[in-house]
Amino acid sequence: MTTREHHHTELLATAPAQVHEPIHLSPPDVGETEEAAVLAALRSGWVAPVGPDLTAFETELAQRVGVAHGVALSSGTAGLHLGLLGLGVGPGDVVLTSTLTFAATANAIAYTGAEPYFIDAEPTTGNLDPTLLERALARLIEAGERIGAIVPVDLLGKSADYLAIEAIAAQYGVPVLADAAESLGASYRGRPAGSYGRAAIVSFNGNKIMTTSGGGMFLTDDASLAERVRYLSTQARQPVVHYEHTEIGFNYRMSNVLAALGRAQLSRLDEMIARRHRLRCHYRTLFSGVAGVKIFGGESDADDNAWLTSILVDPQRTGWSADELRAVLSATSIESRPLWKPMHLQPVFHGARGEINGVAERLFAQALTLPSGSGMTAAQRDRVTAVVRAFLEERP
Ligand SMILES: *Cc1c(COP(=O)(O)O)cnc(C)c1O
């Protein structure tokens, strides 16, 4: 810690409005490797949109995830949208998804004209609860409804229970499109996240485990599904010189320059994941003696990419709430946030149907996500630690 930062910590109680260098939740971790890659792509002349970095990025990332095909897109959301369209989802269909997710998952379902149907969470991981999924499917199919797809979400980098989910999906003949936006680099039962389901998407948004500044990839073993998504992502152009169109397409392709950035990030993915794991360990130690506080996601981090670290605060036992700690961190420009607000509580999805039992709502009330970026310096980590320690000491 620098002297200046020491000074700040001491002044906390008296001068909360003091200016601090902000520490963000999960900022992009880019440096010279990325700079060189982007510059090389620019100088190669492959600026207009497709090019060799794009193709190589698709191959390398698909290989990393262990699937046959990758289609690089402008966002993870675009991947969900086209993936659903590729599976034939449209108006009149019901798509079952996790309520504890980022709005992008539910939005993409809405883009297709299908109805999102929200499933509550398992208490440990916050991921889609297979028991509730099965109950919902049985009820909906009994009522004669058409189920377009199941979209499980791997919350904060821990895989959903695909063994159970895929068995249920197979039993009812419904395809699974995995929202692995947060779980690139994680694994589940010895296989990489993103390799489960008929297809999966990952995100390279600026806050994710690796970034292309903005982007995503559609991943599948199904060659015709990958071709369909690729075709839809480039305005559904028929392969003729005059651009013949027989259906509505989208402009969702990733650019070659951003793919170069993605390749550089992919070369550092393991190192960045290792840094996030070290941070997770640090937070485990920091909160280990605090009754009523748990690290969200369970005891083991082995299969996790440790994208974000959240704590669960039981205010009955701690005497303080997650939001109180958030406010104190925020006063020194340290960003922390609640978990995603469940979709069934969002005004925009008011009245949406679902299988809800209150778990997601409780997790939302009790969780606080702490700064988790792989680019976080030791000094920044120490500053967060000092503020948390001071907070805890005032509340014995
Ligand atoms: C980030 C995210 C997305 C969307 O990815 P973008 O690349 O930002 O469009 C979708 N689902 C989840 C769960 C996410 O966290």
The ligand as an ORCA input file, in Angstrom:
! r2SCAN-3c Opt
* xyz 0 1
  C     -22.544    -11.092    -20.672
  C     -23.685    -12.030    -20.740
  C     -24.425    -12.203    -21.914
  C     -24.328    -11.329    -23.108
  O     -23.122    -11.217    -23.681
  P     -22.789     -9.894    -24.545
  O     -21.557    -10.293    -25.238
  O     -22.598     -8.778    -23.573
  O     -23.929     -9.670    -25.465
  C     -25.406    -13.181    -21.927
  N     -25.654    -13.928    -20.853
  C     -24.994    -13.776    -19.711
  C     -25.333    -14.660    -18.562
  C     -23.999    -12.809    -19.601
  O     -23.366    -12.635    -18.441
*
